[in-house]
Amino acid sequence: MKTVITACSIFFRSKAYRYVALLGAWQNFVVNQDKSVKVSERAILLGDHTSVVKDGRKMPGVVSMHEESETQSKPSYFRGQCWGALGLLIGTLSACFCCPLQLQIHQGFTHLGLTETSGSLSQLKSTERMVAMAVAFAESHQCLCYLVLDAFFSAGSVFRARDYYSIEHKKPWVEILTKAKNNTVGYFPAPPKPAGRPGRQAFYGEKVHLQECFDYPDSPSSGMF
């Protein structure tokens, strides 16, 4: 067993191959099969996070985690790794399959001598890293994509992270489809501050709940989201 562990540790640190080249070769192979499901000339990507229980003290990316999902058998609090998974929908809409494209650790960078707020690592949240993976795939393969995510990713920073446009297509590389949270809100423009009143100009105006806009689809507030 010790011999196997030693051999694996040498393999993962070997310079005989490069992770980026290996990942690119796999993604090129998948794309060149031309079996991807497309809607409105866009391929469909599926993304999500998965938490894996790990007890190794020296294992990369092992952090203390909290699991809130009711469908998981994991304990509420545990030590493990948070992986971001990205897949491409292949086949047909009536019979489709998610082909894995990339797996990447999205939390815990102490093993690299970096933190999420210092060093050369860009300050990205785990939700934003998922979008960054999708944008990198779309750009490298010149392929417009829809990225389907769950409600956990329904946040403003996620939608801002996909603001990369294709000059050729004059469209964003990635459009995000996600379930809206029931507490999502928007705001009307703030009214001008009265002259002579101290303080800064208000940034937000009247609050509007997203669910209310579906009750009145013809209302002006429905165009704010």
Contacts in CASP RR format, 6 or more apart in sequence:
PFRMAT RR
TARGET T0000
AUTHOR 0000-0000-0000
METHOD contacts of the structure
MODEL  1
MKTVITACSIFFRSKAYRYVALLGAWQNFVVNQDKSVKVSERAILLGDHT
SVVKDGRKMPGVVSMHEESETQSKPSYFRGQCWGALGLLIGTLSACFCCP
LQLQIHQGFTHLGLTETSGSLSQLKSTERMVAMAVAFAESHQCLCYLVLD
AFFSAGSVFRARDYYSIEHKKPWVEILTKAKNNTVGYFPAPPKPAGRPGR
QAFYGEKVHLQECFDYPDSPSSGMF
23 102 0 8 1.000
24 140 0 8 1.000
26 101 0 8 1.000
27 101 0 8 1.000
27 102 0 8 1.000
27 137 0 8 1.000
27 140 0 8 1.000
27 141 0 8 1.000
28 141 0 8 1.000
30 88 0 8 1.000
30 90 0 8 1.000
30 99 0 8 1.000
30 101 0 8 1.000
31 88 0 8 1.000
31 141 0 8 1.000
31 143 0 8 1.000
33 90 0 8 1.000
35 90 0 8 1.000
35 91 0 8 1.000
36 43 0 8 1.000
36 44 0 8 1.000
36 88 0 8 1.000
36 89 0 8 1.000
36 90 0 8 1.000
36 91 0 8 1.000
37 43 0 8 1.000
37 44 0 8 1.000
37 89 0 8 1.000
37 90 0 8 1.000
37 91 0 8 1.000
37 92 0 8 1.000
37 93 0 8 1.000
37 96 0 8 1.000
38 44 0 8 1.000
39 93 0 8 1.000
39 146 0 8 1.000
41 144 0 8 1.000
42 144 0 8 1.000
42 145 0 8 1.000
42 146 0 8 1.000
42 175 0 8 1.000
43 88 0 8 1.000
43 89 0 8 1.000
43 143 0 8 1.000
43 144 0 8 1.000
43 145 0 8 1.000
43 146 0 8 1.000
44 88 0 8 1.000
44 89 0 8 1.000
44 145 0 8 1.000
44 146 0 8 1.000
44 148 0 8 1.000
45 86 0 8 1.000
45 87 0 8 1.000
45 88 0 8 1.000
45 89 0 8 1.000
45 101 0 8 1.000
45 134 0 8 1.000
45 137 0 8 1.000
45 145 0 8 1.000
45 146 0 8 1.000
45 147 0 8 1.000
45 148 0 8 1.000
45 174 0 8 1.000
46 86 0 8 1.000
46 87 0 8 1.000
46 88 0 8 1.000
46 89 0 8 1.000
46 98 0 8 1.000
46 147 0 8 1.000
46 148 0 8 1.000
47 84 0 8 1.000
47 85 0 8 1.000
47 86 0 8 1.000
47 87 0 8 1.000
47 130 0 8 1.000
47 134 0 8 1.000
47 147 0 8 1.000
47 148 0 8 1.000
47 149 0 8 1.000
48 84 0 8 1.000
48 85 0 8 1.000
48 130 0 8 1.000
48 149 0 8 1.000
48 150 0 8 1.000
49 82 0 8 1.000
49 83 0 8 1.000
49 84 0 8 1.000
49 85 0 8 1.000
49 106 0 8 1.000
49 126 0 8 1.000
49 130 0 8 1.000
49 152 0 8 1.000
50 82 0 8 1.000
50 83 0 8 1.000
50 84 0 8 1.000
50 85 0 8 1.000
51 65 0 8 1.000
51 67 0 8 1.000
51 72 0 8 1.000
51 74 0 8 1.000
51 78 0 8 1.000
51 80 0 8 1.000
51 81 0 8 1.000
51 82 0 8 1.000
51 83 0 8 1.000
52 80 0 8 1.000
52 81 0 8 1.000
52 83 0 8 1.000
53 74 0 8 1.000
53 78 0 8 1.000
53 79 0 8 1.000
53 80 0 8 1.000
54 62 0 8 1.000
54 79 0 8 1.000
54 80 0 8 1.000
54 81 0 8 1.000
55 62 0 8 1.000
55 79 0 8 1.000
55 80 0 8 1.000
56 62 0 8 1.000
56 79 0 8 1.000
59 81 0 8 1.000
60 81 0 8 1.000
60 105 0 8 1.000
60 111 0 8 1.000
60 112 0 8 1.000
61 80 0 8 1.000
61 81 0 8 1.000
61 105 0 8 1.000
61 107 0 8 1.000
61 108 0 8 1.000
61 109 0 8 1.000
61 110 0 8 1.000
61 111 0 8 1.000
62 79 0 8 1.000
62 80 0 8 1.000
62 81 0 8 1.000
62 108 0 8 1.000
63 79 0 8 1.000
63 80 0 8 1.000
63 81 0 8 1.000
63 82 0 8 1.000
63 107 0 8 1.000
63 108 0 8 1.000
64 77 0 8 1.000
64 78 0 8 1.000
64 79 0 8 1.000
64 80 0 8 1.000
65 77 0 8 1.000
65 78 0 8 1.000
65 79 0 8 1.000
65 80 0 8 1.000
65 82 0 8 1.000
65 107 0 8 1.000
66 76 0 8 1.000
66 77 0 8 1.000
67 74 0 8 1.000
67 75 0 8 1.000
67 76 0 8 1.000
67 77 0 8 1.000
67 78 0 8 1.000
68 76 0 8 1.000
81 105 0 8 1.000
81 107 0 8 1.000
82 105 0 8 1.000
82 106 0 8 1.000
82 107 0 8 1.000
82 108 0 8 1.000
82 126 0 8 1.000
83 103 0 8 1.000
83 104 0 8 1.000
83 105 0 8 1.000
83 106 0 8 1.000
84 103 0 8 1.000
84 104 0 8 1.000
84 105 0 8 1.000
84 106 0 8 1.000
84 126 0 8 1.000
84 129 0 8 1.000
84 130 0 8 1.000
84 133 0 8 1.000
85 100 0 8 1.000
85 102 0 8 1.000
85 103 0 8 1.000
86 100 0 8 1.000
86 101 0 8 1.000
86 102 0 8 1.000
86 103 0 8 1.000
86 130 0 8 1.000
86 133 0 8 1.000
86 134 0 8 1.000
86 137 0 8 1.000
87 98 0 8 1.000
87 99 0 8 1.000
87 100 0 8 1.000
87 101 0 8 1.000
87 102 0 8 1.000
88 98 0 8 1.000
88 99 0 8 1.000
88 101 0 8 1.000
89 96 0 8 1.000
89 97 0 8 1.000
89 98 0 8 1.000
89 99 0 8 1.000
90 96 0 8 1.000
90 97 0 8 1.000
90 98 0 8 1.000
90 99 0 8 1.000
91 97 0 8 1.000
101 137 0 8 1.000
102 133 0 8 1.000
102 137 0 8 1.000
104 129 0 8 1.000
104 133 0 8 1.000
106 126 0 8 1.000
106 129 0 8 1.000
106 130 0 8 1.000
107 126 0 8 1.000
108 116 0 8 1.000
109 115 0 8 1.000
109 116 0 8 1.000
109 121 0 8 1.000
112 121 0 8 1.000
114 120 0 8 1.000
114 121 0 8 1.000
115 121 0 8 1.000
116 123 0 8 1.000
116 124 0 8 1.000
117 123 0 8 1.000
124 132 0 8 1.000
124 161 0 8 1.000
125 157 0 8 1.000
127 152 0 8 1.000
127 153 0 8 1.000
127 155 0 8 1.000
127 157 0 8 1.000
127 158 0 8 1.000
128 157 0 8 1.000
128 158 0 8 1.000
128 161 0 8 1.000
130 147 0 8 1.000
130 149 0 8 1.000
130 153 0 8 1.000
130 158 0 8 1.000
131 147 0 8 1.000
131 153 0 8 1.000
131 158 0 8 1.000
131 161 0 8 1.000
131 162 0 8 1.000
131 174 0 8 1.000
131 176 0 8 1.000
132 161 0 8 1.000
134 145 0 8 1.000
134 147 0 8 1.000
134 162 0 8 1.000
134 174 0 8 1.000
135 161 0 8 1.000
135 162 0 8 1.000
135 164 0 8 1.000
135 173 0 8 1.000
135 174 0 8 1.000
137 143 0 8 1.000
137 145 0 8 1.000
138 144 0 8 1.000
138 145 0 8 1.000
138 173 0 8 1.000
138 174 0 8 1.000
139 164 0 8 1.000
139 173 0 8 1.000
142 166 0 8 1.000
142 168 0 8 1.000
144 166 0 8 1.000
144 169 0 8 1.000
144 171 0 8 1.000
144 173 0 8 1.000
144 174 0 8 1.000
144 175 0 8 1.000
145 173 0 8 1.000
145 174 0 8 1.000
145 175 0 8 1.000
146 174 0 8 1.000
146 175 0 8 1.000
146 176 0 8 1.000
146 177 0 8 1.000
147 162 0 8 1.000
147 174 0 8 1.000
147 175 0 8 1.000
147 176 0 8 1.000
147 177 0 8 1.000
148 177 0 8 1.000
148 178 0 8 1.000
149 158 0 8 1.000
149 176 0 8 1.000
149 177 0 8 1.000
149 178 0 8 1.000
150 178 0 8 1.000
150 179 0 8 1.000
151 178 0 8 1.000
151 179 0 8 1.000
151 180 0 8 1.000
151 181 0 8 1.000
153 176 0 8 1.000
153 178 0 8 1.000
154 178 0 8 1.000
154 179 0 8 1.000
154 180 0 8 1.000
154 181 0 8 1.000
154 184 0 8 1.000
158 176 0 8 1.000
158 178 0 8 1.000
159 176 0 8 1.000
162 172 0 8 1.000
162 173 0 8 1.000
162 174 0 8 1.000
162 175 0 8 1.000
162 176 0 8 1.000
163 172 0 8 1.000
164 172 0 8 1.000
164 173 0 8 1.000
164 174 0 8 1.000
165 171 0 8 1.000
165 172 0 8 1.000
165 173 0 8 1.000
166 172 0 8 1.000
166 173 0 8 1.000
180 210 0 8 1.000
182 211 0 8 1.000
183 209 0 8 1.000
184 209 0 8 1.000
184 210 0 8 1.000
184 225 0 8 1.000
185 207 0 8 1.000
185 208 0 8 1.000
185 209 0 8 1.000
185 210 0 8 1.000
186 207 0 8 1.000
186 208 0 8 1.000
186 209 0 8 1.000
186 210 0 8 1.000
186 224 0 8 1.000
186 225 0 8 1.000
187 204 0 8 1.000
187 205 0 8 1.000
187 206 0 8 1.000
187 207 0 8 1.000
187 208 0 8 1.000
187 224 0 8 1.000
188 205 0 8 1.000
188 206 0 8 1.000
188 208 0 8 1.000
188 221 0 8 1.000
188 224 0 8 1.000
189 205 0 8 1.000
190 201 0 8 1.000
190 202 0 8 1.000
190 203 0 8 1.000
190 204 0 8 1.000
190 205 0 8 1.000
191 202 0 8 1.000
191 205 0 8 1.000
192 201 0 8 1.000
193 199 0 8 1.000
193 200 0 8 1.000
193 201 0 8 1.000
193 202 0 8 1.000
208 221 0 8 1.000
208 224 0 8 1.000
210 225 0 8 1.000
212 221 0 8 1.000
213 219 0 8 1.000
213 221 0 8 1.000
213 222 0 8 1.000
213 223 0 8 1.000
213 224 0 8 1.000
213 225 0 8 1.000
214 222 0 8 1.000
216 222 0 8 1.000
END
